[in-house]
Amino acid sequence: MKALLLYPCFPQSFWSYDRCMEMAGLKAVIPPLGIITVAAMLPKDWEIRFYDRNVNQETDGDWQWCDMVILSAMLVQKPDFHALIQKAVRLGKKVAVGGPYPTSVPQDALASGAHYLVLDEGELTIPQFLEALSQGQEQGIFRATEKPDVTTSPIPRFDLLQRDAYFMMAIQFSRGCPFNCEFCDIITLYGRKPRTKEPSQTLAELQNLYDLGWRGSLFIVDDNFIGNQRNVKRFLRELIPWMKQRSYPFTFITEASVNLAEDDELLQLMQEAGFYAVFLGIETPDTDSLQTTRKLQNTRNPLIEACRKINQAGLLIYAGFILGFDGERSGAGERIQAFVEQTSIPQPMLGILQALPNTALWNRLEKEQRLLEGVGVTQVGDQNTLMNFIPTRPVAEIAREYVEGFWMLYEPANYLKRCFDQCLNIVPPAGRKQSMHFAPGKGLRLLARLIWHQGWRRAEIRAQFWRQLWVIVRAKPQVLNMYLGLCAAGEHFWEYRALARERITQQLGYDPLAEATLPVKALMHVST
């Protein structure tokens, strides 16, 4: 079998860092871990060609060569995902699809013509798919009624990647989350019982990347890295000597729940192992909204104090915030802005609540007949999409708070000040830099362009850039790389905030920040 594995294009989004990647000469932030893990599960006698279309694209010759096209996709990749299915069908190729999007909304892939839907987790459904092929079945839907033991998962095919095109590499240690947030589809897809790999298994993946020559940042993509705290501590205790023996070839970033701040031992182990950052799902400082959405783990201790403790453990904080919860009081956007300023979180991801399929929120809203017809889940995209349900306060009010919040949070001077304050708040490990890493050639290129843009071209922040840089160099050089990386990311966000405003304007029919309501065509010419 000749299989062409394709990963669809992402639209420009909060996390795409387009401008920053361009400045560094990179193509994408992280590689698609799921599909290269699928590649490792395919028969050894198959011929495989793989393309991450965000990095480079396949040729006509690749299409002619293959017998089958295999795709994996998330919801935001919907347009390119369907275009690839339809192209394959036109060319007479068999199409197999999997990943979070077809698993959640399988009817979409069927409607576009996919022959095989390999859904849920591949450790269980790929063998079903391969057995069906061996029996000559022309189509099929393969599902799992249970969750697999991830200790059976193979080392992903990192060798298939154009590794120098990415900012970070990626591995996975666990799947699942023990919490019960109403809006979250992670527990629907992967369950509430976190399943972890063995420490030796994960170290073998790291060794594979090390042997392939990777040095730099690495994203542990778990949706909640600390979901199983006993097992994550086992892993970290073995990771620490492994890292020391190799002179810390990687620096790690991951996602975790806020209760990380309650475990001093875990924070210490993460610092010793080389973690430099963590993404937290804070969602909102409003306790009543947290209770409504069942995110009770965020209500046990003051959130500002939790952020302070995590900074003191040497970790940079990224965080997600959401507007539009049921019962949310007016001014939620302003309260999020105030919280971000108090905690100096540099890159708050502000989004508008969406009801995702099969979540508790989706099921409740469906019973309450509040889901909007014609604005179903397949229209949900990036964080700047209006909700697909009827909220409990006016949509226009939520949209205004979103656009205003995003606009003010990413005003250049505000953004640079938070980057500066956050880096000063971080307490790096003794005798070691605490940093994100770029490959040497990429880092020098990024630095040169950063100095040109913020140290010279942008007159409104030029003095601030040089003043803050001088303080960091003098007071805390251990975080210099981290600080410069955050500054460079600003170039992306300053463009993206205008795009976010434009997208909301198109959906509303007017600019929520404009002094007067104007026709949409006129708004496209309003200066942002």
C-alpha positions, 0 to 999 in steps of 0.5 A: 500500500502506498499511503499519502499522509496529509495534515491540513492547513490551519487558518491564521489564529491566536496560536499560529504566531504567523508574523513571529514564525516568518521573522524567525524563518520558521513555518509552524509552531509545533508538528502534528503529533497525532498523525505521525503516531498513526504513521508508526502504527501502519504496517512496516511494508507500507510505503509512506509519504507525509506532508504537514501542509503548514510546512510544505505541500505535496506535489501532483506526483505524490497524488499520482503515486498513492493508493490511499490518502490518510488525513487527521484534523481538528475543527479549525482545519475544516476547510482544507480537510474537506478540500483534500477529501474531495480532491482525493475522491475526484482522483479516485483515491481511497480516503481514511480520516481520523482525529478530533474533528471527524471523531466529534462530527463524523457525518461531515467527513462522510458527506465529503466522501471519506471512505474510512472513518478511523475514529476515537483513539488509534491504538484500538481503531487502526487495527480494526481499519487494517483488518477491514482492508485485508478483507477487501472492505471498500468503506467502514466506520471504526470506533472504540467503546473503551479507552486504550492503554497508552503504554502500548502507543509506539514512538511517533515517526519524528523522522518524517518531520522537517524538524528545522521548520518548527519552533518546538517538537511535541510529545504526549505523556498522558490522555484524559483529565479528572475534572468535569468542566461543562464546556470541555470536550477533552473528557468526552474524547479522552475520558476523565481517568488520566492514562499515562505512559511509562516513564521509560517509554516517554524517555525513549521518545525523548531519546529518539528526538535527541538522537535525531539532533533536536535541541530546543523547546518541546511541548508536552501536549497533554491537555492536563499534564498533572491529571495523574499527579502520582504518575507525573511525579514518577516521570519527572523523577526519572526525567531530571537525571536524564536531562542533567546527563545530557546538559539539558538539551530541551526546555519544556512547556505544557498545559495544566490545571490551576491546582498545580499551585497547590503542590510544592513538590510537583512545582519543584520537580518541574523546575528541576526537569527543565520546564519553563512555561505552563498554560493554565485554563483560568477562564474567568476571575468570576467565581460564580461563572466558574461554579456555573461551568463546573470548573470548581478546581479554580475556586479552591484558592485565590487565582492571583496567589496561584499565579504568583506561586507558579511564577516563583517556581520559575514558570512563565504563565500562558492562560486562557480566558472565556466570555459568555458563560451563563449568568455572566455579569456585565463587565466580565471582559473588564474584570479579565483585563484587570486580572491579567494586569495584576498577574502580568500574564503576557499572552492571555488567550481571550475567547468567546464560549462555544458549545462543542458537540457531546459536551455537557454544555452542548447537551444542556443547551440542546435540551433548553433549545438554545443551540442556534440552527445554521450556526452549528459546531462546524462553524465554530473556528478560532476564538473570535467566532460568536457563540453558536447558542443563545447566551444569557446576556446580549450578544452585542455586549459580549462581542464588545467586551471581547473586542475591547478586551483583546484590543487593549490587552494587546496594545503594544505598550501594554503587552511589552510591559506585561512581558517585562513584569512577568519575566521579572516575577519569574524566579529561575532555577539556580545556575541555569537559564530559564528559557524558550530556545530557538535553533542558533541560526533561527534565533539570531535572525529573529533577534535582528528582526526584532531589533529592527521592528521594536528597537527602531521602526515602531516609534511608539514603543522604541524607548520602552523596548530599549529601556526594558531590555537594558533592565532585563540584561542587567537584573535577570539575564537568565530570562533574556531569551524568554523575554526576547521571544515574548517581545517577538510574539507581539508582532503576531498579536498586534496584527492578529488583534486587527483580524479578530476585530474584523472577524467580529465586525463581519459577524455582527454587521458593525464594529463594536468599538466604532463610535457610530454603527456603520455599514459593514463595507464602510467598516472594512475601511475603518482604521485599526 
